[in-house]
Every structure is written in C-alpha cells, then in structure tokens.
C-alpha cells in the first residue's frame, strides 16, 4: 500500500513538473491600431453587398484579395475563407467571423507567419438614394511609434482607396 502511494505521489509530482512551467514570460501589451473610413455610394445596399461578397467582384476593388482562387468565392456564412496578401508581403487567409446579409461583414485576417492580428469590418447603412459604407480595420503593431504612425498613414490611404474603388465598381464609373 505504501508503495502504491509513493508511485501515485511521484506520478502526480511529475505531471505538475511537466504541466506547470517554472518560469513564466511577463505579459506584454501590444498596441492595437484602429482606422475607420466612410464612403457614400449611389446605389442600394444590395448592389454594394454583391461587390463586397462575390469573389469575381471583390478582387476588382480590394488588392489584398486579388488571389485567383478568390474569384470563385462567395461569402455567405461564418467560416468562409479568402486568400490574401497584404502590402508587406504577408500571405494568409481572411476568415468570415460575422455576417449579416446586406448590412455587415467582419473578417479576421490570419497571416501564415502569425506576425500580427487584424480584423476588418464593413457596415452598410441605407442613406437617401444610396448606401453609406463604413470600413473599420484594426491591427496589432509592435513597431516604433514613428513606424507605427507611418503604417497607420499608409493603411488609412489604402482603405480610402479601396472604398473609392468599390464606389467606382458599384456605380460603374
């Protein structure tokens, strides 16, 4: 009986030694940047939604989703996936995390190298004879404050450019 207790005690001690690390890394706070831009589009939400969620359309206005594999994709449910390559050459996948048809689309961008976290959100609001599109992107950025500001400026310009391209595609201008 004493031997059984010793064996069980040794096994429990070994499990704790393996499962409970002795040195823990200190938590690290990483800045999250959020950029929000808006664009009025002279078309009903349904027309904007079609350009936003149909692969053959979205590859015409969004540079990160220009992968040939995305042309056949239609975003209809949580879990749908697009391939992407960002402006810094990180490739990965964009996964739909929330979808409310004709109103809102959210995606999480998962870089293959795991170097950052990023989420995008598109909100469509009927307005007069058209649609107000709000595009919000938030991402982690561990670079220096100067580089972080430069990246934010580049991202703001890119998001604004994408909405202008979406507007042109929907309004066929």
C-alpha positions as semicolon CSV with decimal commas, in nm:
position;residue;x (nm);y (nm);z (nm)
1;X;0,000;0,000;0,000
2;X;0,282;0,242;0,090
3;X;0,449;0,163;-0,240
4;X;0,128;0,247;-0,430
5;X;0,102;0,581;-0,251
6;X;0,465;0,657;-0,333
7;X;0,416;0,568;-0,702
8;X;0,096;0,779;-0,724
9;X;0,263;1,071;-0,546
10;X;0,560;1,050;-0,781
11;X;0,332;1,041;-1,085
12;X;0,137;1,346;-0,964
13;X;0,458;1,536;-0,891
14;X;0,590;1,450;-1,238
15;X;0,266;1,576;-1,400
16;X;0,291;1,905;-1,214
17;X;0,656;1,941;-1,311
18;X;0,567;1,894;-1,677
19;X;0,242;2,092;-1,684
20;X;0,332;2,387;-1,462
21;X;0,619;2,589;-1,606
22;X;0,865;2,720;-1,354
23;X;0,946;3,043;-1,539
24;X;0,664;3,248;-1,690
25;X;0,701;3,515;-1,951
26;X;0,571;3,851;-1,840
27;X;0,255;3,967;-2,017
28;X;0,326;4,215;-2,293
29;X;0,095;4,494;-2,406
30;X;0,089;4,538;-2,782
31;X;-0,063;4,848;-2,944
32;X;-0,378;4,796;-3,148
33;X;-0,438;5,049;-3,422
34;X;-0,791;5,124;-3,544
35;X;-0,866;5,307;-3,868
36;X;-1,219;5,390;-3,980
37;X;-1,316;5,543;-4,314
38;X;-1,652;5,606;-4,480
39;X;-1,776;5,641;-4,835
40;X;-2,118;5,723;-4,977
41;X;-2,212;5,509;-5,274
42;X;-2,500;5,598;-5,504
43;X;-2,652;5,251;-5,513
44;X;-2,875;5,043;-5,286
45;X;-2,714;4,826;-5,015
46;X;-2,788;4,510;-5,219
47;X;-2,566;4,632;-5,506
48;X;-2,285;4,722;-5,265
49;X;-2,324;4,389;-5,086
50;X;-2,283;4,199;-5,414
51;X;-1,949;4,372;-5,484
52;X;-1,841;4,317;-5,124
53;X;-1,913;3,943;-5,102
54;X;-1,877;3,795;-5,451
55;X;-1,524;3,687;-5,538
56;X;-1,522;3,789;-5,901
57;X;-1,633;4,137;-5,788
58;X;-1,426;4,186;-5,475
59;X;-1,098;4,109;-5,649
60;X;-1,160;4,415;-5,868
61;X;-1,151;4,667;-5,583
62;X;-0,956;4,509;-5,295
63;X;-0,585;4,450;-5,361
64;X;-0,527;4,214;-5,067
65;X;-0,788;3,972;-5,203
66;X;-0,665;3,956;-5,565
67;X;-0,573;3,587;-5,543
68;X;-0,702;3,394;-5,843
69;X;-0,855;3,140;-5,601
70;X;-1,086;3,411;-5,462
71;X;-1,263;3,469;-5,794
72;X;-1,490;3,169;-5,735
73;X;-1,566;3,252;-5,369
74;X;-1,899;3,384;-5,248
75;X;-1,910;3,497;-4,886
76;X;-2,237;3,375;-4,735
77;X;-2,159;3,237;-4,389
78;X;-1,927;3,247;-4,092
79;X;-1,620;3,039;-4,172
80;X;-1,596;3,129;-4,542
81;X;-1,232;3,192;-4,639
82;X;-1,040;3,416;-4,878
83;X;-0,667;3,409;-4,953
84;X;-0,488;3,739;-4,903
85;X;-0,151;3,905;-4,939
86;X;-0,101;4,235;-4,757
87;X;0,106;4,536;-4,865
88;X;0,407;4,399;-4,673
89;X;0,404;4,059;-4,846
90;X;0,243;3,861;-4,564
91;X;0,019;3,595;-4,709
92;X;-0,257;3,420;-4,523
93;X;-0,629;3,377;-4,509
94;X;-0,922;3,601;-4,424
95;X;-1,197;3,419;-4,235
96;X;-1,553;3,550;-4,208
97;X;-1,633;3,588;-3,838
98;X;-1,971;3,764;-3,865
99;X;-2,213;3,821;-4,149
100;X;-2,550;3,996;-4,158
101;X;-2,654;3,987;-4,523
102;X;-2,680;4,333;-4,676
103;X;-2,570;4,507;-4,356
104;X;-2,239;4,394;-4,206
105;X;-1,938;4,176;-4,282
106;X;-1,648;4,106;-4,046
107;X;-1,332;3,912;-4,128
108;X;-1,025;3,816;-3,930
109;X;-0,702;3,816;-4,128
110;X;-0,471;3,532;-4,026
111;X;-0,118;3,578;-4,161
112;X;0,057;3,250;-4,230
113;X;0,354;3,360;-4,018
114;X;0,136;3,472;-3,725
115;X;0,319;3,806;-3,707
116;X;0,015;4,021;-3,628
117;X;-0,360;4,014;-3,567
118;X;-0,602;4,205;-3,788
119;X;-0,978;4,241;-3,824
120;X;-1,186;4,422;-4,085
121;X;-1,546;4,531;-4,058
122;X;-1,775;4,665;-4,331
123;X;-2,102;4,827;-4,224
124;X;-2,362;4,922;-4,486
125;X;-2,629;5,178;-4,394
126;X;-2,904;5,287;-4,634
127;X;-2,882;5,663;-4,681
128;X;-3,106;5,866;-4,910
129;X;-3,086;5,704;-5,251
130;X;-2,767;5,516;-5,173
131;X;-2,552;5,346;-4,912
132;X;-2,303;5,470;-4,657
133;X;-2,018;5,219;-4,626
134;X;-1,807;5,231;-4,311
135;X;-1,483;5,032;-4,326
136;X;-1,303;4,971;-3,997
137;X;-0,972;4,791;-3,972
138;X;-0,785;4,718;-3,651
139;X;-0,449;4,551;-3,626
140;X;-0,163;4,498;-3,384
141;X;0,158;4,691;-3,447
142;X;0,471;4,629;-3,241
143;X;0,693;4,873;-3,432
144;X;0,837;5,200;-3,304
145;X;0,597;5,496;-3,264
146;X;0,740;5,660;-3,578
147;X;0,698;5,345;-3,787
148;X;0,356;5,281;-3,633
149;X;0,240;5,629;-3,741
150;X;0,378;5,574;-4,092
151;X;0,198;5,240;-4,118
152;X;-0,127;5,396;-3,994
153;X;-0,097;5,665;-4,262
154;X;-0,036;5,404;-4,529
155;X;-0,331;5,197;-4,404
156;X;-0,565;5,497;-4,395
157;X;-0,476;5,584;-4,755
158;X;-0,517;5,221;-4,863
159;X;-0,862;5,185;-4,700
160;X;-0,980;5,512;-4,854
161;X;-0,851;5,397;-5,192
162;X;-1,032;5,065;-5,161
163;X;-1,361;5,240;-5,082
164;X;-1,316;5,473;-5,381
165;X;-1,250;5,166;-5,600
166;X;-1,559;4,995;-5,451
167;X;-1,765;5,306;-5,525
168;X;-1,643;5,313;-5,886
169;X;-1,711;4,941;-5,928
170;X;-2,063;4,964;-5,788
171;X;-2,152;5,287;-5,969
172;X;-1,974;5,159;-6,283
173;X;-1,773;5,480;-6,325
